[in-house]
C-alpha cells in the first residue's frame, strides 16, 4: 500500500504506486514503485541565468537516486537554485544499486528517466554514485534531456583540492 510523508514545507514524499489523494486531488499513478517528492517552487539566483538551466524555463529539474541519499543533493540544489522546481525519485523498490549488474542498473535508470520525462523535466541529475558510474552513457543515448551525474563534479573538486595528486576513493564494487 502507498504511504505519504511530509518532509519539509512544500515537499511530500509518496511511497508506492497507488493513486493517492492530497487535499481532494488525485495524484497520477507511478509506473515504478519508489518515492516522489512533488514539485515545489523555490527562488532562482541571477547567476543561474547563464547556466544550463534557463531561468525563463519553468519546467522542473528531475533528480533520482536508488534510495533517499540523493535528498542531500536536492537540499544543496534548493539552496543554490532557490527558485527552481524539483521532482525527486528515490527507487526504494530496488535499492541498493551497488550490488546489481550494469544491465540491471541501466534498466532501472532508463525506466526512471522515462518517468521523469513524462513530468517534462528540463534537466536530469543522477544523484546515485552506482547509477552515475554505470548508466550515464545509456541514459544520454536514451534521452534528449540534459543529464548530469554526481561523480564528475566531485572528482574535479578533489583533483583541485589535493596537494600530493593522490586521492582515496570509497565506493561499492559497482561504482568503482
C-alpha positions in Angstrom: 0.0 0.0 0.0 1.1 3.6 -0.6 2.2 5.9 2.2 2.9 9.6 2.1 5.1 11.6 4.4 5.7 15.3 4.7 9.4 16.1 4.9 9.5 19.9 4.7 7.2 22.6 3.7 6.1 22.1 0.1 7.7 18.6 -0.2 5.6 15.5 0.1 7.1 12.0 -0.4 4.9 9.4 -2.0 5.7 5.7 -1.4 4.2 3.1 -3.6 2.4 3.1 -6.9 -1.2 3.6 -5.9 -3.2 6.8 -6.6 -3.1 9.0 -3.5 -5.5 11.8 -2.8 -4.0 15.0 -1.3 -6.4 17.8 -0.5 -9.0 16.1 -2.7 -6.8 16.0 -5.8 -5.8 12.5 -7.1 -2.1 12.2 -8.0 -1.0 10.2 -11.0 -0.2 6.5 -10.6 3.5 6.0 -10.8 5.0 3.5 -13.3 7.8 2.4 -10.9 7.4 1.8 -7.2 9.5 4.4 -5.4 9.4 7.8 -3.8 8.5 11.1 -5.4 8.7 14.4 -3.9 6.1 16.5 -5.6 7.3 19.6 -7.5 7.6 22.7 -5.3 8.7 26.2 -6.1 11.8 27.8 -4.7 13.7 31.1 -5.7 16.2 31.3 -8.6 19.5 33.2 -8.3 20.5 35.5 -11.2 23.8 33.7 -11.6 22.0 30.6 -13.0 20.6 32.5 -16.0 23.7 31.8 -18.0 24.0 28.1 -16.9 22.4 25.0 -18.5 19.3 25.8 -16.5 17.5 28.7 -18.3 15.8 31.0 -15.7 12.9 31.6 -18.1 12.2 27.9 -18.3 9.6 27.0 -15.7 10.0 23.2 -16.1 11.2 21.2 -13.0 14.6 19.6 -12.6 14.5 15.8 -12.1 16.7 14.2 -9.6 17.0 10.5 -8.9 18.8 8.1 -6.6 18.5 4.4 -5.7 17.0 5.5 -2.4 16.8 8.6 -0.2 20.5 9.5 -0.1 20.0 11.8 -3.0 17.9 14.1 -0.9 21.2 15.7 0.2 21.7 16.6 -3.4 18.2 18.0 -3.6 18.8 20.0 -0.4 22.0 21.5 -1.8 20.3 22.4 -5.1 17.4 24.1 -3.2 19.9 26.4 -1.6 21.9 27.0 -4.8 18.8 27.4 -7.0 16.1 28.6 -4.7 13.6 29.5 -7.4 13.6 26.2 -9.2 11.1 23.4 -9.1 12.3 19.9 -8.4 11.0 16.3 -8.8 12.9 13.7 -6.8 12.6 10.0 -7.4 14.1 7.5 -5.0 13.9 3.9 -6.3 13.4 2.3 -2.9 11.9 -0.7 -4.6 15.3 -1.7 -5.9 17.9 -0.3 -3.5 20.7 -0.7 -3.1 22.1 -0.4 -6.7 25.7 -1.1 -5.6 25.3 -4.9 -5.7 23.4 -5.0 -9.0 24.7 -5.7 -12.5 25.3 -2.9 -15.0 22.4 -4.2 -17.2 20.0 -4.2 -14.2 21.0 -0.7 -13.1 20.7 0.6 -16.7 17.2 -0.9 -16.9 16.1 0.7 -13.6 17.6 4.1 -14.6 16.0 4.2 -18.1 12.6 3.5 -16.5 13.1 6.3 -14.1 14.3 8.7 -16.9 11.2 7.8 -18.9 9.1 8.6 -15.8 10.9 11.9 -15.2 10.4 12.8 -18.9 6.7 12.3 -18.5 6.9 15.1 -15.9 8.6 17.3 -18.6 11.8 17.9 -16.7 14.4 20.2 -18.2 17.4 18.6 -16.6 18.1 15.2 -15.0 20.6 14.8 -12.2 21.7 11.3 -11.3 22.2 11.6 -7.5 23.3 7.9 -7.2 27.0 7.0 -7.5 26.3 3.5 -8.8 23.9 4.8 -11.4 26.3 7.6 -12.3 29.2 5.3 -12.9 27.3 2.6 -14.8 24.3 4.1 -16.6 25.2 7.6 -17.6 26.1 6.7 -21.2 23.0 4.6 -21.7 20.9 7.5 -20.2 22.4 10.1 -22.5 21.8 7.8 -25.5 18.2 7.2 -24.3 17.0 10.8 -23.7 17.5 14.2 -25.2 17.1 15.7 -21.8 20.4 17.2 -20.5 21.8 14.8 -17.8 24.4 15.4 -15.1 25.9 13.0 -12.6 27.3 13.4 -9.1 30.7 11.7 -9.7 32.3 14.1 -12.2 32.0 17.3 -10.1 33.3 15.5 -7.1 36.4 14.2 -8.9 37.1 17.7 -10.4 36.8 19.2 -6.9 39.1 16.5 -5.4 41.7 16.9 -8.1 41.8 20.7 -7.5 42.0 20.2 -3.7 44.7 17.5 -3.4 48.2 18.7 -2.7 50.0 15.5 -3.5 48.0 14.3 -6.5 46.7 11.3 -4.7 43.0 10.5 -4.0 41.4 7.9 -1.8 38.1 6.6 -3.2 35.5 4.6 -1.3 32.5 3.1 -3.0 30.7 -0.1 -3.9 32.3 -2.5 -6.4 29.8 -1.5 -9.0 30.5 2.2 -8.5 34.3 1.8 -8.7 
